[in-house]
Each structure stands twice: as C-alpha cells, then as structure tokens.
C-alpha cells in the first residue's frame, strides 16, 4: 500500500477514487512518564517516553487508515494528513491522540 501526503503519486495515474479513509489512536501516558517529562521540561532535553508513545500512536493511526483503504479495494492513500493532540484527563495525566486521514485510490 502506497501512502503519500501529496495529492498524486509521481508516474502513476489515479484510476478510481474510493473516498476518505481515516484512523485514530488515543494512548495514555502514565503518571510516571508525565512526571519525568515535566522534570525534563524544566531542565531541558528530549522526552524519549513521549517520543515513543507518539510514534506508536502515529503507526497505529496510519495502520487503521490503511486497513480501511484495503477493505475498499484501494492500493494507495493520497493526501494524507496527520494531526496530533494532547487531551488532559483531570489530575491523572494526559492522553495522546493521533489521527490520520487521506483519500483511498486505485492507481495504475
């Protein structure tokens, strides 16, 4: 399955459009990761725990989008957009949300 952020794939003609496909992932970041990320924010540096969670959420969302496209008979998804959000959950931490959307197509 070809996945592209561009509206077309170079050298390939789009033969059929199947419409919008999407995938979402919401993952919890536990309180210890939140605590260490807060400390790292104060002293500087990267938060490996959050980076890992974001990668996992992105891969999950893209995987769900691809599954939806395959079920429609598509062999590519074009115009892919990724959105990232942090959702605060009271005093217990936060959730990481990633959504991926694009247009499922058949290319030739």
N, C-alpha and C positions, 0 to 999 in steps of 0.2 A: 504494500500500500504506500503510494507516494503521498507525502504530506507537505504542503507548501504554504508559506504566508503570502505568496504572490497570487494574483488572480488567474494566472495561467502557468503552464509548465512548458518551458522552452523546448521547442522541437516537437511538441505534442499538441494535437488538436483535441478540443473537448467535444466529444460525440454526443453526450447526454448529461443533463443536469438532474440530480435527484433531490436537491433541496438542502436545507440547513440540517446539520448534524452537530451534536454537542456532547460534552462530557463534563462532569463536575466531580470534584473531590474536596471533602472537608475533613481535615485531620486535626486531632487535638495535639497541642504541645503541652506536655505535662508541667506541673508547677516547678519542678527542679530545673527543667530547661528554661522556663521563664525567669527563674531566679538567676541562673548563670548568665543568661542573655542580658539581664538588667545590669549585672556586675560588669559584663564585657562592654556594655554601652557606656558605662562610667569611665572605665579605664582604656577603652578603645580596642579595636581589633574586630575580627570576624567571628560570627557565631556559627560554628560548624553544625551544631544541633539543628538550628533553624534552617540552614542551607540544605541539610539532608532532608528535612521534612518538606521543604519547598520542592526539591527535586522529585521526591516521592509523590507529592500531590500533583505536580505537573505531569509526570509519567502516567499516573492513574487517570487523570482527566483526558489526556490525549489517547490513551488506550481505550477508554469508553467511547470516545468520539469515533475512533477507527472501527470499533465493533459495530457501532450504529451504521456507519457508512458501508461496511461489508454486508450487513444484513439487507441493505437496499440494492446490492449488486454493484456498488461503486468500486473503482480500483484506484481512486485518488481523492484527496480532500484539498481544495484550494481555498485561498483567502482566510487561512487560519488565524484566529486572534486568541491570545491568552490573556486572561485577567486574573489578577491576584488581589485578595482582600484578607484583612485580619479582622476577625469577629471577636469582640470582647465578651467574655462569659462571666459576668459578675466579678467577684473577687477571686474566682478559682482559676484564672488564666485566660487563655485565648485559643481560638481555633483558626486554622489556616485554610482558606478557601481558594481553590484554583478552578477556573472554568476555561474550557477550550471549545471554540465553535468554528465552523467553516462550512463550505459547500461541497457536498459529495458529488463526484462526477465520474463519468466513464471517459477515459482518454483513448486516443488511437494513434 
